[in-house]
Amino acid sequence: METLVYDIGDSRYINLSDRCTLRCQFCPKTHDELEVHEYDLRLTHRPSAEEIIDALGDPAQFREIVFCGFGESTLRLKELIKIAKLVKDRGGRVRVNTDGLANLVNKRNVLPELAGCVDALCVSMNAQNEAVYIRHCEPSVKGSYQAMLDFLSLAPNYIGDITATAINGLEGVDIGACEELAKERGVKFRQRELNVVG
């Protein structure tokens, strides 16, 4: 049976997609490590919003509901929004962990659509410049690094809780410079640690 939702601490996570716009060299999936904690996150099909909703339980019982599996949830924007609206209607809090490329991929600003149903965004900045970003993240779409920074700049206009992250321990990544980029865009910053997932 596939893992559509899974719990870490007092949060429930939604495994909506296994597709991604990046091929990050630090992602467990890149190294065929298909488990996070004790959960096997392989998907054999793209779950419908209804399948996720059926598996979700009562969102109000959790600190937050987090969209974060082995893929980029905003690649399934319609389903994400449908599920997130239901979570909000049932008294839950919604966070989306994202690569920040939704506007680039969808060729429009999707933040107004997310604003009504998402409480927080956690955006993987990952690097202080494009060269380091390309080296570690291997984006499939040209202009991804700048698009991610633009997304970070726009996001606070729509959603109140925005955090940029970068991973301490990745060669060439300057955590201080990443934090400064976040500060310039009026968003919070959180340092993650290499090989610590969830």
N, C-alpha and C positions, 0 to 999 in steps of 0.2 A: 504494500500500500504506500502511495506517495505521500511525502510530507508537504502538505499545503500550508500548514501553520505550525509554528514551534515556539517554545517558551525559553527565554533566557532571563533569569532573575524574575522580576515582577512585570516583565513586558511580553507581549505576544507578537511574534514576527510572522509576516505573510510572505510566502515563497511564490510570487506571482509569475516570474519569468526566468528562463535560463539563458536568454539572449542578452548580449551586451554590446555597447558601442566601443568598449575598450577591451584590450587583452592584457590586463595588468600582470606583470611578472611576479607580483607578490600575492596574487589571488590564489587561494588553495585550488580552485577549479583548474587553473592553468597547469598545475602539477598533478592533475588527476586525483587530488585529494577531495573527495566528494562529500565529506562530512564536516559539519560545524557542530562543535560539542558532540553530542551523541546522535545527531540528526543527519540522515542521508537526504541531501537536498536535490538529488537527481529528479528531473521531470521527464516523463515519457510523452506528455502532451501539454498543451497550453491550457491550464485550468480556466474554466469560465468564472465570471464574477460570482455566479450562483454557487458553484462548487466551493469557492473560498468562503462565501458567506455561511454556507451550511456547516463548514468546519470551524468557524470562528468562535462560536460560543458567545458569551456575554462580554462585550468590549469594556463595559464599565468595571469589570472585575480586575482589570489590568491597569498598571500605571500609564501605559500607552500601547497603542497598536502601531507596529513599525513595518513599513514596506521595505524588506531587505532579504533577498534570497541569494541565489547564485547568478542573478542577472539584473538588468536595469529595469526597474518597475515602470518607469515613465515610457518605455517602449510599448507598453500596453496601457496607454493613458486613459482610454475610455473605461476599461475595467477598473483601473486604479481609482478613478473618480467615483464610479458607481459604488465600490466597496467603501471608500473613505466617507462618502455621504451617509451611508448606512451606519458606519461606526459613530459618526457624529450624532446622528438621529437617536442612537441608543446610548448616548452619554459618554462615549469614549474620546480619547485624545489620539490624534494621528500624527505620526512622524514619517517622513519619507527620506530614506538614505539614497542618495542619487549621485551620479557622475556630473550632474549639472549641464547635461547636453540636450535636454528636452527641447529647448527652443531651436537649437541648431537642427536636430533631427526632424522636428515637426514643422520647421520653416515658418514658425510664428511664435509669438510670446504666449506660452501656456500658463504663465503665473496667475493671470486673472481667473482661470478655470480651477486652479489648485487652491486659490485663496479662500474659497468658501468651504472647503472640506479638509484642509491640511493645517495643522497647528504649528508644525516645525519641519524644517528642511535641514538635513545634514549633508553637505556637499563635499565630495572628495576632491580637494584641490591638488593634493599629492606632490606638487613641485612648485618652486619659486620662479621657474622660467620654462619656456616651451621645449627647449632641448632636453632638459631633465625629465619633463612630463612625457615626451615622446619615447624616451629611452625606457621608462618604467611602465608606461600605460599603453603604448602601442595603439593609439586611436585609429579607428577605421575611417573616420571622416576628417577631411582637411579642415584646419582652423579650429580644432576642438579645444585647444588650450585657451585661446582668446574667447571663444564662445562660453566656456565655463566661467571665466572671469566676468564676462558681461552678465551672465545669469546671476552670479553672486552680487553684482552691483545692483541689479534690478530687483532681486528677491525681497529685500526689506520693504519695498514700496507696497508689497502685497501680503506678506506673511511676517508675523511679528518675531518669530524665533528662528534665526538662521545661524548655522554654525559651519565653518569651513574646517576641514581636517587635513592633516598630512601625517605621514608615518615616520617616526623617529627610527633610525637604523637603516634606512635605504641610502645607498651610496649616492652622494652628490646632492641630497636633499638638505636644504638649509631651513631648519624649522623656524628660526627667528625671522627669516625673510618671508616665509609663508605666513607667519603670524602678522607681519607688517602689511602684507597684501590684504589680509582679511580685515585688519583695522581700517585701512584706507577705504574699504567698501562698506564700512559700518556694520560688520557682522562679527560674531564671536569666533574664536578659534579653539580647536581642541587637538592636542598632540596624541596620536595613536602610537602603538608600539608594534614593531615588526613581528609577525607570526602570532599576534594575539588577536583572535577573531571573536567578535560578539561581546 
